[in-house]
């Protein structure tokens, strides 16, 4: 049986990769995917703790978290598509929507 420390190590590794992707990349879609990876790594940690303690509270919280993530994905992709239609690029360095 695999211990909880392996699951938490995998969760920390996925979260680190997601943070590095957000900080290094310039493509909006890749940044969006890295944010989703960070969210899923937190969900993995919640499920690991839930299974370790024999409580379903963490799994219920993950269910709600995934529901919110699905709504966030729809809104985020709609914003990315709108930016692409205006600029013909998803490079975040070329997007200056908040400037006058």
MMTF fields as JSON, N, C-alpha, C and O atoms, coordinates in Angstrom:
{
  "mmtfVersion": "1.0.0",
  "mmtfProducer": "UNKNOWN",
  "numBonds": 399,
  "numAtoms": 400,
  "numGroups": 100,
  "numChains": 1,
  "numModels": 1,
  "chainsPerModel": [1],
  "groupsPerChain": [100],
  "chainIdList": ["A"],
  "bondAtomList": [4, 2, 8, 6, 12, 10, 16, 14, 20, 18, 24, 22, 28, 26, 32, 30, 36, 34, 40, 38, 44, 42, 48, 46, 52, 50, 56, 54, 60, 58, 64, 62, 68, 66, 72, 70, 76, 74, 80, 78, 84, 82, 88, 86, 92, 90, 96, 94, 100, 98, 104, 102, 108, 106, 112, 110, 116, 114, 120, 118, 124, 122, 128, 126, 132, 130, 136, 134, 140, 138, 144, 142, 148, 146, 152, 150, 156, 154, 160, 158, 164, 162, 168, 166, 172, 170, 176, 174, 180, 178, 184, 182, 188, 186, 192, 190, 196, 194, 200, 198, 204, 202, 208, 206, 212, 210, 216, 214, 220, 218, 224, 222, 228, 226, 232, 230, 236, 234, 240, 238, 244, 242, 248, 246, 252, 250, 256, 254, 260, 258, 264, 262, 268, 266, 272, 270, 276, 274, 280, 278, 284, 282, 288, 286, 292, 290, 296, 294, 300, 298, 304, 302, 308, 306, 312, 310, 316, 314, 320, 318, 324, 322, 328, 326, 332, 330, 336, 334, 340, 338, 344, 342, 348, 346, 352, 350, 356, 354, 360, 358, 364, 362, 368, 366, 372, 370, 376, 374, 380, 378, 384, 382, 388, 386, 392, 390, 396, 394],
  "bondOrderList": [1, 1, 1, 1, 1, 1, 1, 1, 1, 1, 1, 1, 1, 1, 1, 1, 1, 1, 1, 1, 1, 1, 1, 1, 1, 1, 1, 1, 1, 1, 1, 1, 1, 1, 1, 1, 1, 1, 1, 1, 1, 1, 1, 1, 1, 1, 1, 1, 1, 1, 1, 1, 1, 1, 1, 1, 1, 1, 1, 1, 1, 1, 1, 1, 1, 1, 1, 1, 1, 1, 1, 1, 1, 1, 1, 1, 1, 1, 1, 1, 1, 1, 1, 1, 1, 1, 1, 1, 1, 1, 1, 1, 1, 1, 1, 1, 1, 1, 1],
  "groupList": [{"groupName": "UNK", "atomNameList": ["N", "CA", "C", "O"], "elementList": ["N", "C", "C", "O"], "formalChargeList": [0, 0, 0, 0], "bondAtomList": [1, 0, 2, 1, 3, 2], "bondOrderList": [1, 1, 2], "singleLetterCode": "X", "chemCompType": "L-PEPTIDE LINKING"}],
  "groupTypeList": [0, 0, 0, 0, 0, 0, 0, 0, 0, 0, 0, 0, 0, 0, 0, 0, 0, 0, 0, 0, 0, 0, 0, 0, 0, 0, 0, 0, 0, 0, 0, 0, 0, 0, 0, 0, 0, 0, 0, 0, 0, 0, 0, 0, 0, 0, 0, 0, 0, 0, 0, 0, 0, 0, 0, 0, 0, 0, 0, 0, 0, 0, 0, 0, 0, 0, 0, 0, 0, 0, 0, 0, 0, 0, 0, 0, 0, 0, 0, 0, 0, 0, 0, 0, 0, 0, 0, 0, 0, 0, 0, 0, 0, 0, 0, 0, 0, 0, 0, 0],
  "groupIdList": [1, 2, 3, 4, 5, 6, 7, 8, 9, 10, 11, 12, 13, 14, 15, 16, 17, 18, 19, 20, 21, 22, 23, 24, 25, 26, 27, 28, 29, 30, 31, 32, 33, 34, 35, 36, 37, 38, 39, 40, 41, 42, 43, 44, 45, 46, 47, 48, 49, 50, 51, 52, 53, 54, 55, 56, 57, 58, 59, 60, 61, 62, 63, 64, 65, 66, 67, 68, 69, 70, 71, 72, 73, 74, 75, 76, 77, 78, 79, 80, 81, 82, 83, 84, 85, 86, 87, 88, 89, 90, 91, 92, 93, 94, 95, 96, 97, 98, 99, 100],
  "secStructList": [7, 7, 7, 2, 2, 2, 2, 2, 2, 2, 2, 2, 2, 2, 2, 2, 2, 2, 2, 2, 2, 2, 2, 2, 7, 7, 5, 2, 2, 2, 2, 2, 2, 2, 2, 2, 2, 2, 2, 2, 2, 2, 2, 2, 2, 2, 2, 2, 2, 2, 2, 2, 2, 6, 7, 1, 2, 2, 2, 2, 2, 2, 2, 2, 2, 2, 2, 2, 2, 2, 2, 2, 2, 2, 2, 2, 2, 2, 2, 2, 2, 2, 2, 2, 2, 2, 2, 1, 7, 7, 5, 6, 6, 1, 7, 7, 6, 6, 7, 7],
  "xCoordList": [0.843, 0.0, 0.886, 1.908, 0.476, 1.223, 0.807, -0.382, 1.788, 1.517, 1.086, 1.189, 0.599, 0.104, 1.232, 1.004, 2.442, 3.55, 3.863, 4.306, 3.64, 3.864, 2.822, 3.142, 1.587, 0.54, 0.789, 0.591, 1.225, 1.503, 2.723, 2.776, 3.708, 4.879, 4.481, 4.944, 3.627, 3.136, 2.324, 2.442, 1.502, 0.719, 1.624, 1.381, 2.662, 3.6, 4.353, 4.594, 4.725, 5.422, 4.523, 4.967, 3.269, 2.333, 2.075, 1.982, 1.962, 1.738, 2.94, 2.783, 4.137, 5.351, 5.459, 5.82, 5.15, 5.165, 4.145, 4.422, 2.976, 1.961, 2.4, 2.175, 3.028, 3.499, 4.589, 4.589, 5.513, 6.566, 5.976, 6.442, 4.966, 4.314, 3.637, 3.684, 3.004, 2.358, 3.398, 3.191, 4.509, 5.52, 6.371, 6.833, 6.587, 7.525, 6.838, 7.343, 5.711, 5.077, 4.376, 4.03, 4.172, 3.484, 2.198, 1.43, 1.948, 0.74, -0.413, -0.294, -1.516, -2.64, -3.256, -3.693, -3.299, -3.889, -3.012, -3.531, -1.699, -0.788, -0.856, -0.821, -0.953, -1.087, -2.389, -2.423, -3.444, -4.732, -4.636, -5.18, -3.956, -3.783, -2.936, -3.189, -1.94, -1.109, -1.908, -1.702, -2.808, -3.674, -4.582, -4.807, -5.1, -5.923, -5.105, -5.623, -3.834, -2.975, -2.753, -2.741, -2.578, -2.415, -3.679, -3.596, -4.831, -6.094, -6.245, -6.68, -5.891, -5.999, -4.986, -5.256, -3.829, -2.875, -3.404, -3.191, -4.086, -4.713, -5.828, -6.001, -6.583, -7.628, -7.042, -7.625, -5.9, -5.227, -4.813, -4.955, -4.304, -3.923, -5.15, -5.094, -6.25, -7.477, -7.992, -8.403, -7.972, -8.441, -7.492, -7.937, -6.2, -5.227, -5.478, -5.519, -5.644, -5.937, -7.268, -7.406, -8.248, -9.562, -9.496, -10.09, -8.779, -8.654, -7.817, -8.092, -6.808, -5.939, -6.694, -6.502, -7.546, -8.289, -9.624, -10.312, -9.998, -11.244, -12.484, -13.527, -12.385, -13.496, -13.833, -12.932, -15.103, -15.496, -15.625, -15.987, -15.344, -15.494, -14.583, -15.002, -13.344, -12.411, -12.867, -12.681, -13.46, -13.935, -15.134, -15.287, -15.981, -17.115, -16.611, -17.138, -15.592, -15.014, -14.388, -14.469, -13.766, -13.197, -14.301, -14.126, -15.416, -16.541, -16.997, -17.217, -17.137, -17.528, -16.428, -16.71, -15.19, -14.063, -14.03, -13.767, -14.292, -14.323, -15.503, -15.401, -16.613, -17.754, -17.417, -17.738, -16.772, -16.359, -15.293, -15.286, -14.393, -13.344, -13.942, -13.432, -15.012, -15.66, -16.261, -16.143, -16.902, -17.461, -16.345, -16.469, -15.255, -14.116, -13.479, -13.025, -13.443, -12.87, -13.702, -13.153, -14.997, -15.871, -15.664, -15.527, -15.643, -15.47, -14.06, -13.894, -13.053, -11.676, -11.445, -10.805, -11.953, -11.794, -12.564, -12.114, -13.717, -14.463, -13.672, -13.659, -13.017, -12.195, -11.001, -10.653, -10.375, -9.221, -9.637, -8.907, -10.793, -11.279, -11.588, -11.299, -12.172, -12.463, -11.18, -11.119, -10.161, -8.877, -8.252, -7.678, -8.359, -7.793, -8.498, -7.855, -9.799, -10.542, -10.151, -10.152, -9.817, -9.433, -7.987, -7.69, -7.088, -5.648, -5.017, -3.884, -5.724, -5.201, -3.942, -3.063, -3.868, -2.758, -3.218, -4.074, -2.64, -2.928, -1.686, -1.586, -0.749, 0.455, 0.093, -0.379, 0.313, -0.141, 0.697, 0.267, 1.874, 2.669, 2.121, 2.408, 1.334, 0.759, -0.645, -1.223, -1.178, -2.521, -2.408, -1.791, -2.997, -3.026, -4.442, -4.683, -5.368, -6.763, -7.062, -8.055, -6.247, -6.528, -5.898, -6.077, -5.172, -4.581, -5.562, -6.462, -5.392, -6.25, -5.706, -6.291],
  "yCoordList": [-1.184, 0.0, 1.244, 1.302, 2.212, 3.462, 4.382, 4.559, 4.96, 5.839, 7.221, 7.588, 7.983, 9.334, 10.261, 11.215, 9.995, 10.889, 10.893, 11.911, 9.773, 9.733, 10.575, 11.276, 10.497, 11.311, 12.803, 13.618, 13.146, 14.548, 15.043, 16.203, 14.163, 14.547, 14.782, 15.735, 13.915, 14.111, 15.395, 16.131, 15.663, 16.893, 18.12, 19.09, 18.081, 19.21, 19.385, 20.514, 18.287, 18.356, 18.968, 19.829, 18.53, 19.085, 20.569, 21.362, 20.94, 22.344, 23.195, 24.308, 22.67, 23.395, 23.574, 24.651, 22.536, 22.637, 23.675, 24.443, 23.7, 24.682, 26.106, 27.002, 26.324, 27.668, 28.115, 29.257, 27.213, 27.558, 27.862, 28.773, 27.117, 27.377, 28.731, 29.423, 29.119, 30.434, 31.549, 32.571, 31.357, 32.408, 32.529, 33.624, 31.435, 31.431, 31.631, 32.37, 30.992, 31.002, 32.32, 33.071, 32.59, 33.805, 33.521, 34.443, 32.275, 31.908, 31.788, 31.085, 32.464, 32.492, 31.114, 30.793, 30.306, 28.973, 28.083, 27.316, 28.168, 27.37, 27.823, 26.994, 29.119, 29.628, 29.129, 28.749, 29.132, 28.627, 27.149, 26.731, 26.362, 24.939, 24.736, 23.807, 25.579, 25.475, 25.811, 25.199, 26.767, 27.082, 25.901, 25.576, 25.265, 24.072, 22.94, 22.192, 22.804, 21.792, 22.055, 21.125, 23.325, 23.675, 23.343, 22.843, 23.615, 23.3, 21.79, 21.335, 21.022, 19.57, 18.988, 17.96, 19.623, 19.129, 19.342, 18.504, 20.454, 20.676, 19.669, 19.176, 19.36, 18.343, 16.979, 16.233, 16.641, 15.376, 15.335, 14.304, 16.443, 16.491, 16.344, 15.65, 16.992, 16.872, 15.442, 14.945, 14.782, 13.397, 12.479, 11.517, 12.755, 11.945, 12.036, 11.019, 13.26, 13.426, 12.804, 12.222, 12.925, 12.354, 10.833, 10.24, 10.21, 8.751, 8.303, 7.261, 9.077, 8.713, 8.743, 7.88, 9.738, 9.867, 9.121, 9.064, 8.554, 7.795, 8.657, 8.204, 9.888, 10.833, 11.273, 11.461, 11.436, 11.814, 13.319, 13.772, 14.088, 15.54, 16.132, 17.008, 15.66, 16.147, 15.805, 16.597, 14.637, 14.24, 15.069, 15.373, 15.434, 16.307, 17.7, 18.326, 18.179, 19.478, 19.47, 20.46, 18.349, 18.227, 18.242, 18.822, 17.62, 17.64, 19.072, 19.442, 19.873, 21.271, 22.071, 22.955, 21.762, 22.448, 22.167, 23.073, 20.937, 20.6, 21.261, 21.615, 21.426, 22.132, 23.594, 24.132, 24.231, 25.621, 25.717, 26.679, 24.736, 24.739, 24.61, 25.206, 23.843, 23.711, 25.042, 25.428, 25.74, 27.055, 28.049, 28.866, 27.975, 28.861, 28.584, 29.509, 27.329, 26.972, 27.557, 28.032, 27.524, 28.076, 29.587, 30.109, 30.272, 31.729, 32.087, 33.001, 31.379, 31.652, 31.431, 32.254, 30.339, 30.092, 31.102, 31.477, 31.546, 32.577, 33.885, 34.566, 34.24, 35.454, 35.304, 36.241, 34.133, 33.899, 33.971, 34.521, 33.427, 33.488, 34.925, 35.33, 35.698, 37.109, 37.899, 38.753, 37.626, 38.306, 37.905, 38.742, 36.627, 36.169, 36.823, 37.181, 36.975, 37.6, 39.055, 39.551, 39.742, 41.148, 41.328, 42.22, 40.499, 40.697, 39.692, 39.892, 38.614, 37.51, 36.91, 36.415, 36.96, 36.385, 36.121, 36.831, 35.086, 34.818, 35.054, 34.552, 35.816, 36.181, 37.274, 38.342, 37.011, 37.961, 39.231, 40.229, 39.213, 40.443, 41.45, 42.642, 40.981, 41.871, 42.36, 43.188, 41.854, 42.233, 43.367, 43.221, 44.486, 45.639, 46.203, 47.354, 45.375, 45.768, 46.833, 47.548, 46.969, 47.913, 49.273, 50.182, 49.427, 50.722, 51.59, 51.089, 52.884, 53.818, 54.092, 54.863],
  "zCoordList": [0.0, 0.0, 0.0, 0.683, -0.766, -0.884, 0.261, 0.527, 0.929, 2.061, 1.626, 0.456, 2.599, 2.322, 1.903, 1.159, 2.369, 2.037, 0.547, 0.016, -0.136, -1.589, -2.327, -3.287, -1.869, -2.489, -2.266, -3.167, -1.06, -0.771, -1.533, -1.942, -1.725, -2.521, -3.975, -4.602, -4.509, -5.88, -5.984, -6.963, -4.978, -4.968, -4.935, -5.653, -4.108, -4.034, -5.347, -5.775, -5.988, -7.27, -8.347, -9.108, -8.415, -9.392, -9.13, -10.066, -7.849, -7.522, -7.916, -8.418, -7.688, -8.055, -9.562, -10.035, -10.312, -11.773, -12.244, -13.165, -11.618, -11.971, -11.682, -12.495, -10.527, -10.185, -11.155, -11.614, -11.465, -12.424, -13.8, -14.484, -14.206, -15.492, -15.53, -16.548, -14.424, -14.376, -14.416, -15.07, -13.722, -13.645, -14.904, -15.228, -15.614, -16.736, -18.083, -18.928, -18.29, -19.609, -19.898, -18.986, -21.191, -21.618, -22.372, -22.643, -22.715, -23.429, -22.431, -21.428, -22.7, -21.764, -21.565, -20.46, -22.596, -22.472, -21.605, -20.794, -21.758, -20.938, -19.482, -18.573, -19.257, -17.89, -17.275, -16.105, -18.054, -17.586, -17.217, -16.195, -18.03, -17.729, -16.484, -15.717, -16.263, -15.063, -13.808, -12.761, -13.905, -12.768, -12.461, -11.295, -13.487, -13.286, -12.664, -11.834, -13.053, -12.467, -10.979, -10.173, -10.62, -9.215, -8.424, -7.302, -8.996, -8.337, -8.15, -7.092, -9.162, -9.053, -8.071, -7.45, -7.919, -6.932, -5.513, -4.637, -5.288, -3.98, -3.753, -2.639, -4.792, -4.674, -4.343, -3.556, -4.929, -4.613, -3.148, -2.49, -2.637, -1.225, -0.321, 0.694, -0.686, 0.113, 0.137, 1.185, -1.005, -1.063, -0.309, 0.316, -0.355, 0.384, 1.883, 2.576, 2.379, 3.805, 4.178, 5.253, 3.295, 3.563, 3.664, 4.564, 2.749, 2.783, 3.978, 4.573, 4.328, 5.447, 6.774, 7.631, 6.93, 8.175, 8.149, 9.169, 7.014, 6.917, 6.998, 7.47, 6.546, 6.606, 5.184, 4.366, 4.888, 3.535, 3.348, 2.262, 4.364, 4.274, 3.203, 2.446, 3.136, 2.121, 0.716, -0.208, 0.545, -0.773, -1.201, -2.384, -0.258, -0.573, -0.955, -1.875, -0.248, -0.57, -1.967, -2.694, -2.335, -3.682, -4.734, -5.805, -4.445, -5.386, -5.661, -6.814, -4.614, -4.8, -5.488, -6.296, -5.17, -5.804, -7.302, -8.094, -7.696, -9.123, -9.836, -11.011, -9.132, -9.725, -9.984, -11.044, -9.02, -9.205, -10.294, -11.062, -10.371, -11.394, -12.793, -13.742, -12.926, -14.233, -14.668, -15.831, -13.742, -14.072, -14.383, -15.296, -13.619, -13.856, -15.212, -15.886, -15.61, -16.913, -18.048, -19.042, -17.905, -18.948, -19.079, -20.185, -17.957, -17.992, -18.468, -19.276, -17.977, -18.381, -19.864, -20.519, -20.399, -21.831, -22.67, -23.752, -22.185, -22.913, -22.955, -23.98, -21.855, -21.835, -22.77, -23.489, -22.764, -23.645, -25.112, -25.936, -25.438, -26.819, -27.217, -28.343, -26.31, -26.611, -26.824, -27.708, -26.028, -26.21, -27.537, -28.233, -27.891, -29.165, -30.35, -31.336, -30.255, -31.356, -31.555, -32.682, -30.47, -30.583, -31.02, -31.815, -30.515, -30.751, -31.698, -32.136, -32.028, -32.83, -32.209, -32.915, -30.892, -30.149, -28.722, -28.195, -28.095, -26.689, -25.837, -24.718, -26.372, -25.635, -24.634, -25.024, -23.347, -22.335, -22.29, -21.713, -22.882, -22.9, -23.903, -23.802, -24.869, -25.876, -25.504, -26.207, -24.418, -24.001, -23.007, -21.951, -23.342, -22.439, -22.381, -22.745, -21.919, -21.898, -20.858, -20.997, -19.825, -18.766, -18.997, -18.187, -20.075, -20.392, -21.136, -21.81, -21.017, -21.726, -23.048, -23.808]
}
